[in-house]
Amino acid sequence: MKKVSTVFYISVAILAVLVLIGVTMPEALENVTGTMQGFITNAFGWYYLIVVSFFVLVCLYLLISPVGRIKLGKQDDKPEFSRPTWLAMLFSAGVGIGLIFYGTAEPIGHYAISSPTGEIGTDQGIKDAMRFTYFHWGIHAWAIYGIVGMSLAYFTFRKGELALISSTLKPIIGNLANTGVGKAIDVIAVIATVIGVATTLGFGAVQINGGLSFLFDVPSTLISQFFIILVVTVLFMISALTGLGKGIKILSNTNMVLAFILFLFILIVGPTLFSLNLFTDTIGSYLQSFLKMSFRIAPLNEENRNWINAWTIFYWAWWIAWSPFVGIFIARVSKGRTIREFVAFVLLVPSIIGFLWFATFGGTAMYLEHNGIAMISDLAIEESLFGVLENFPMATVSSILAIIVIGTFFITSADSGTFVLGMMTTNGSQDPGNMVKVIWGIILTVTALVLLYSGGLQALQNTMIIAALPFSAIMAIMTISLIKSLSIEAKELGIGQFKKQPKKS
């Protein structure tokens, strides 16, 4: 194949070994990943909280700083996509299946099964459940994506570097970025991306299976999930081969329209006033508790610490594992935007959309259970959305729509994933060849299947947390590199605190 780099061959070899172990020794893989995951969450929980808070702080600074006027591209570069399409593309890539999978499951789980504060089944428990759900899916998550996306867009489109993770570290590591060190960094990014996207594909397959099981008694088995993944693989391969401006663009816009219809349906037929009041009240408590939640590690309470490890640390690892994929993708579609516009739209707008989604779906689930109408918490995680829809008119129609939404998000995530992996393994090519995308599509599918086979959702989560740890360190260096480069450019341009002083007479 033309243009593929050494990174491609090394990454494929490492993933082939992982797949081989998963197929031949599934129990061993599950045990090893489980042990490593337990060690990482216990030993590095504090580190994850601090490093992610650092990313948030940097993004918020760039939002209000005069440096925000700098463009992610040359001064005369214009955005390639309209704002609504741009927002749809980064939202579809950034949350996708996860928002559908956890939209009802996380709030109802915090409320009725495992509370972050010990308040189960109470009025306060509803508020706590929603506040922590916002925390996991809000500004912190998008700051992780934002740092990677902004760094890549800045160094690629403004500084003329290759669209590679290693290229963003040049202000710190210099020429090492062009050596084996740089290649090792890019390989880590590729492995983290494959694991992150494969995990999401596994979640999507399990939830589609859950919906089909709930509606049509399709067996909820590994074989069913294998078949679902294979069918969707064919669909996203077709989309991937049509390119960024057609397949992904059309699917992203379709996603947003279908998801909005489903959202509007539940908002109207569900407990509308309750959802809107809950949204308003818990936005306030989320903002009030922002700093406290950001550094909450519970050193003296083992039960709370276990909850933080299982939820918050899992999420921070998930977002970090996803960040090379989402970051490279949103960098690719954000050329011509200013840093301030980028941060505002990547950090704030998707967060607010997500909060409305959770207040509507999660709020409805908690309302049904709190008032004794339906026991949503008794259902499997992947069936909770369908359990909510069952309590309202046109349940079958809305459930089928939900499955279609999951399917389109599934296809978009995999489609974007093959595009990004193609870029990462062809020296940052803005238009990777079809053969490379097909190979990565197959690898994503096989990895998702093997992880499901070796331990289901738990194996997916374990492997992702492991993959995220080394990349989090790379992200920290990337952030310092971005700050350093922006400071130098701000001095050259005479921006803000770096404004050139007039000469004394």
C-alpha positions in Angstrom: 0.0 0.0 0.0 1.2 3.5 -0.8 1.9 6.1 1.9 1.4 3.8 4.9 4.0 4.5 7.6 6.0 2.4 10.0 3.4 3.2 12.6 0.8 1.3 10.6 2.8 -2.0 10.7 3.9 -1.7 14.3 0.3 -1.0 15.5 -1.2 -3.8 13.4 1.3 -6.2 14.8 0.6 -5.2 18.4 -3.2 -5.5 17.9 -2.8 -8.8 16.1 -1.1 -10.2 19.2 -3.9 -8.8 21.4 -6.5 -10.4 19.2 -4.6 -13.7 19.1 -4.4 -13.8 22.9 -8.1 -12.9 23.2 -9.1 -15.7 20.8 -6.9 -18.5 22.3 -6.9 -17.5 25.9 -10.0 -15.4 26.6 -10.0 -16.1 30.4 -6.4 -15.2 30.8 -6.9 -11.9 28.9 -9.9 -11.1 31.1 -7.9 -11.9 34.3 -4.8 -9.9 33.3 -6.8 -6.8 32.1 -8.9 -7.0 35.3 -5.9 -7.0 37.5 -4.2 -4.2 35.6 -7.4 -2.1 35.6 -7.8 -2.5 39.4 -4.2 -1.4 40.0 -4.5 1.6 37.7 -7.8 2.9 39.1 -6.5 2.5 42.7 -3.0 3.8 42.2 -3.6 6.5 39.6 -7.1 7.8 40.5 -5.7 11.0 42.0 -3.5 11.5 38.9 -6.5 11.2 36.5 -8.5 13.8 38.5 -5.6 16.3 38.5 -4.6 15.9 34.9 -8.1 16.2 33.5 -8.8 19.3 35.7 -5.6 20.8 34.2 -7.0 20.3 30.7 -10.3 22.0 31.8 -8.3 25.0 33.3 -6.3 25.4 30.1 -9.4 25.3 27.8 -11.3 27.8 30.0 -8.2 30.1 30.0 -8.0 30.0 26.2 -11.8 30.7 25.9 -11.3 34.1 27.7 -7.7 34.9 26.8 -6.9 37.4 23.9 -4.9 34.4 22.5 -8.4 33.0 21.5 -8.4 35.3 18.5 -5.7 33.2 16.8 -7.0 31.1 14.0 -6.6 27.3 13.6 -5.2 27.9 10.2 -3.9 30.7 8.1 -5.5 34.1 8.5 -7.4 33.8 5.2 -8.6 30.2 5.8 -12.4 29.7 5.8 -14.3 26.9 7.6 -15.0 23.9 5.3 -18.3 23.1 7.0 -21.3 25.2 8.2 -21.7 25.6 11.9 -24.7 23.2 12.2 -22.9 20.5 10.2 -19.6 21.1 12.1 -21.4 20.8 15.4 -23.3 17.6 14.3 -20.0 16.0 13.2 -18.1 16.7 16.4 -21.1 15.8 18.5 -21.6 12.5 16.7 -17.9 11.6 16.9 -17.6 12.9 20.5 -20.4 11.1 22.3 -22.4 9.0 19.8 -23.5 5.7 21.2 -22.4 6.5 24.7 -25.1 9.1 25.2 -27.8 6.7 24.0 -26.3 3.8 26.1 -26.0 5.8 29.3 -28.8 8.4 28.8 -31.2 6.5 31.1 -28.8 3.9 32.6 -26.4 6.2 34.4 -28.9 8.5 36.2 -31.2 5.6 37.2 -28.2 3.6 38.3 -26.9 6.5 40.5 -30.4 7.1 41.9 -31.5 3.5 42.6 -28.5 1.2 42.7 -25.2 2.8 43.5 -25.3 6.4 44.7 -22.3 8.8 44.6 -23.3 10.2 48.0 -25.2 7.3 49.6 -28.6 8.8 48.9 -30.5 6.0 47.2 -34.2 6.4 46.2 -34.6 9.8 47.7 -35.5 13.3 46.3 -31.9 14.3 47.0 -30.7 11.1 45.3 -32.4 12.3 42.1 -30.5 15.6 42.2 -27.2 13.9 43.1 -27.6 11.4 40.3 -28.2 14.1 37.7 -25.3 16.3 39.0 -22.7 13.6 38.7 -24.0 12.5 35.3 -23.5 16.1 34.1 -20.0 16.0 35.7 -19.1 12.8 33.8 -20.5 13.9 30.4 -19.9 17.7 30.5 -17.1 20.2 30.4 -14.4 17.7 31.6 -15.1 15.2 28.9 -15.1 17.9 26.1 -12.0 19.6 27.5 -10.1 16.3 27.0 -11.3 16.2 23.3 -10.7 20.0 23.0 -7.0 19.9 24.0 -6.2 17.2 21.5 -8.3 18.7 18.7 -7.0 22.2 19.3 -3.4 21.1 19.4 -3.6 19.1 16.2 -5.6 21.8 14.3 -3.1 24.5 15.5 0.1 22.7 14.6 -1.3 21.1 11.4 -3.2 24.1 9.8 -1.3 27.1 11.3 2.2 25.7 11.7 2.2 23.3 8.7 3.1 20.2 10.7 2.0 16.7 9.8 -1.4 15.7 11.3 0.2 13.4 13.9 0.2 13.4 17.7 4.0 13.4 17.7 4.1 16.6 15.7 2.2 18.5 18.4 5.1 17.8 20.9 7.9 19.4 18.9 8.1 22.6 21.0 8.9 20.3 24.0 10.8 17.3 22.5 12.2 18.9 19.4 13.6 16.6 16.7 12.9 13.6 18.8 9.4 13.8 17.3 10.9 12.7 14.0 12.7 9.7 15.4 11.7 6.4 17.0 10.4 8.4 20.0 7.8 10.1 17.8 6.8 6.9 16.2 6.3 5.3 19.6 4.1 8.2 20.6 2.0 7.7 17.5 1.7 4.0 18.0 0.4 4.6 21.6 -2.2 7.0 20.1 -3.2 4.4 17.5 -3.6 1.6 20.1 -5.6 3.9 22.4 -7.8 4.9 19.5 -8.5 1.3 18.4 -9.3 0.3 22.0 -11.5 3.3 22.6 -13.5 3.0 19.4 -13.8 -0.8 19.7 -15.2 -0.4 23.2 -17.8 1.9 21.9 -18.7 -0.5 19.1 -19.1 -3.2 21.8 -21.4 -1.0 23.8 -23.5 -0.2 20.6 -23.8 -3.9 19.7 -24.9 -4.8 23.2 -27.5 -2.1 23.3 -28.9 -2.8 19.8 -29.1 -6.5 21.0 -30.9 -5.3 24.2 -33.4 -3.3 22.2 -34.1 -6.2 19.8 -34.4 -8.6 22.8 -36.8 -6.2 24.6 -39.0 -5.7 21.5 -38.8 -8.9 19.6 -37.3 -11.5 22.0 -34.1 -11.8 20.0 -31.7 -13.7 22.2 -29.3 -11.4 24.1 -26.2 -13.5 23.3 -22.6 -13.2 22.1 -23.7 -14.7 18.7 -26.4 -12.0 18.3 -23.9 -9.3 19.1 -21.3 -10.7 16.7 -24.0 -10.7 13.9 -25.0 -7.1 14.7 -21.3 -5.9 14.6 -20.8 -7.7 11.3 -23.9 -6.1 9.7 -22.9 -2.6 10.9 -19.3 -3.2 9.7 -20.6 -3.6 6.1 -22.6 -0.4 6.4 -19.9 1.8 7.9 -17.4 0.4 5.3 -19.7 1.6 2.5 -19.9 5.0 4.2 -16.2 5.2 4.9 -15.4 4.7 1.2 -17.5 7.7 0.2 -15.2 10.1 2.0 -15.5 12.8 4.7 -17.6 15.3 2.7 -20.3 12.7 1.8 -20.7 9.7 4.0 -19.7 11.1 7.4 -21.3 14.5 6.8 -24.6 13.0 5.7 -24.7 10.4 8.5 -23.8 13.1 11.2 -26.6 15.3 10.1 -29.0 12.4 9.9 -27.9 11.4 13.5 -28.7 14.8 14.9 -32.1 14.9 13.2 -33.2 11.5 14.4 -31.8 12.0 17.9 -33.6 15.3 18.1 -36.9 13.7 17.1 -36.5 11.0 19.8 -35.5 13.7 22.3 -38.5 15.9 21.4 -40.9 12.9 21.6 -39.9 12.0 25.2 -39.8 15.6 26.3 -43.4 16.1 25.1 -45.0 12.8 26.1 -42.9 12.4 29.2 -43.0 14.4 32.5 -42.1 17.6 30.6 -42.2 20.1 33.5 -40.3 17.7 35.8 -37.5 17.3 33.2 -37.2 21.0 32.6 -37.2 21.9 36.3 -34.7 19.1 37.0 -32.4 20.4 34.2 -32.5 24.0 35.6 -32.0 23.0 39.2 -29.2 20.5 38.6 -27.3 22.8 36.3 -27.0 25.2 39.2 -25.8 22.4 41.6 -23.4 21.1 39.0 -21.8 24.6 38.6 -21.7 25.1 42.4 -20.0 21.7 43.0 -17.8 21.9 40.0 -14.4 22.3 41.8 -15.4 19.9 44.6 -16.4 17.1 42.2 -13.3 17.7 40.0 -11.0 16.7 42.9 -13.2 14.2 44.8 -11.2 11.1 45.6 -12.6 10.0 49.0 -9.4 9.0 50.8 -11.2 8.1 54.0 -14.2 6.3 52.6 -13.6 3.1 50.8 -17.2 2.7 49.5 -17.2 6.2 48.0 -13.7 5.7 46.6 -14.8 2.4 44.9 -17.7 4.3 43.4 -15.3 7.0 42.0 -13.0 4.3 40.6 -15.9 2.5 38.9 -17.5 5.7 37.5 -15.4 8.9 37.4 -12.0 7.3 36.7 -13.6 4.9 34.2 -15.1 7.9 32.3 -11.9 10.0 32.4 -10.0 6.9 31.0 -12.7 6.5 28.3 -12.5 10.1 27.2 -8.7 10.0 27.1 -8.7 6.7 25.1 -11.2 8.3 22.7 -9.4 11.6 22.5 -6.8 10.8 19.7 -9.8 9.7 17.5 -12.1 12.5 18.4 -9.3 15.1 18.6 -7.9 14.3 15.2 -11.4 14.1 13.7 -12.6 17.5 15.1 -9.2 19.0 14.2 -9.7 17.9 10.6 -13.2 19.5 10.4 -12.3 22.7 12.4 -9.8 24.3 10.0 -10.4 28.1 9.8 -12.1 28.5 13.2 -10.6 30.7 15.9 -9.4 29.2 19.1 -12.2 31.0 21.0 -14.9 29.7 18.7 -13.4 26.2 18.8 -13.4 26.1 22.6 -16.9 27.6 22.9 -18.4 25.1 20.5 -16.4 22.1 21.5 -16.7 22.6 25.3 -19.9 24.4 26.0 -22.5 23.6 23.3 -22.2 19.8 23.3 -22.2 19.8 27.1 -25.5 21.7 27.2 -27.0 19.4 24.6 -25.9 16.4 26.7 -27.3 17.9 29.9 -30.7 18.4 28.2 -30.6 14.8 26.9 -29.8 13.3 30.4 -32.4 15.5 32.1 -35.0 14.3 29.7 -34.2 10.6 29.4 -32.6 10.0 32.8 -35.1 12.4 34.5 -38.0 10.5 33.0 -36.5 7.1 34.1 -36.1 8.4 37.7 -39.6 10.0 37.6 -41.2 6.7 36.6 -39.3 4.8 39.4 -39.7 7.4 42.1 -43.5 7.5 41.6 -43.8 3.7 41.4 -44.9 3.6 37.8 -42.1 1.3 36.5 -38.9 -0.3 37.9 -36.4 0.8 35.3 -33.4 -0.1 37.6 -34.5 -3.8 37.5 -33.7 -3.9 33.8 -30.2 -4.6 32.3 -28.3 -1.5 31.4 -28.7 -2.0 27.7 -32.5 -2.3 28.1 -33.2 0.7 30.3 -33.9 3.1 27.4 -36.5 0.7 26.0 -38.0 0.2 29.4 -38.6 3.9 29.6 -40.1 4.1 26.1 -42.5 1.2 26.9 -44.4 3.5 29.3 -45.4 6.0 26.7 -47.6 6.1 23.5 -46.2 4.5 20.3 -43.7 2.5 22.3 -42.8 0.2 19.5 -42.3 3.0 17.0 -40.1 5.0 19.4 -38.1 1.9 20.3 -37.4 1.1 16.6 -36.4 4.8 16.2 -34.0 4.4 19.1 -32.4 1.4 17.6 -32.0 3.3 14.3 -30.4 6.2 16.2 -28.0 3.8 17.9 -27.2 2.2 14.6 -26.5 5.5 12.9 -24.3 6.6 15.8 -22.6 3.2 15.6 -21.9 3.7 11.9 -20.7 7.3 12.3 -18.3 6.4 15.2 -16.8 3.5 13.2 -16.7 5.5 10.0 -14.9 8.4 11.7 -12.6 5.9 13.4 -11.4 4.4 10.2 -10.8 7.8 8.7 -8.8 9.0 11.7 -6.8 5.7 11.9 -6.1 6.1 8.3 -4.7 9.6 8.8 -2.6 8.5 11.8 -0.9 5.7 9.9 -0.3 7.5 6.6 1.9 10.3 8.0 -1.1 12.5 8.7 -2.6 12.4 5.2 -5.8 14.5 5.0 -7.3 12.0 2.6 -6.2 8.4 3.5 -6.6 5.8 0.8 -9.6 3.4 0.8 -7.6 0.3 1.3 -6.1 1.7 4.6 -9.6 2.6 5.8 -10.9 -0.9 5.0 -8.1 -2.6 6.9 -8.7 -0.4 9.9 -12.4 -1.1 9.7 -11.7 -4.8 9.8 -9.3 -4.4 12.7 -11.8 -2.3 14.7 -14.5 -5.0 14.2 -12.3 -7.9 15.1 -11.0 -6.1 18.2 -14.5 -5.3 19.4 -15.6 -9.0 18.8 -12.5 -10.4 20.6 -13.0 -8.1 23.6 -16.7 -9.0 23.9 -15.7 -12.7 23.6 -13.1 -12.5 26.3 -15.2 -10.9 29.0 -18.1 -8.8 27.6 -18.5 -5.2 28.7 -16.1 -5.6 31.7 -13.3 -6.6 29.4 -14.0 -3.6 27.1 -13.8 -1.3 30.1 -10.7 -2.8 31.6 -8.8 -2.7 28.3 -9.7 0.9 27.7 -8.6 2.1 31.1 -5.2 0.4 30.5 -4.8 2.0 27.1 -5.7 5.5 28.4 -2.9 5.7 31.0 0.2 6.2 28.7 -1.7 8.5 26.4 -2.8 10.8 29.3 0.9 11.6 29.9 1.3 12.4 26.2 -1.7 14.7 26.4 -0.2 16.6 29.4 3.0 17.2 27.3 0.9 18.2 24.3 -1.0 20.8 26.4 2.3 22.3 27.7 3.6 22.3 24.1 0.5 24.2 22.9 0.7 26.8 25.6 4.4 27.3 24.8 3.8 27.7 21.1 0.8 30.0 21.6 2.8 32.2 24.0 5.6 32.6 21.4 3.1 33.5 18.7 1.3 35.9 20.9 4.5 37.8 21.6 5.2 37.9 17.8 1.7 39.2 17.1 1.6 41.6 20.1 -1.5 40.0 21.6 -2.9 40.7 25.1 -0.4 40.6 27.9 2.3 40.0 25.2 1.5 43.3 23.5 4.6 45.0 22.3 5.6 48.0 24.5 6.3 51.3 22.8 9.9 52.4 22.8 10.8 55.1 25.3 11.9 58.4 23.8 
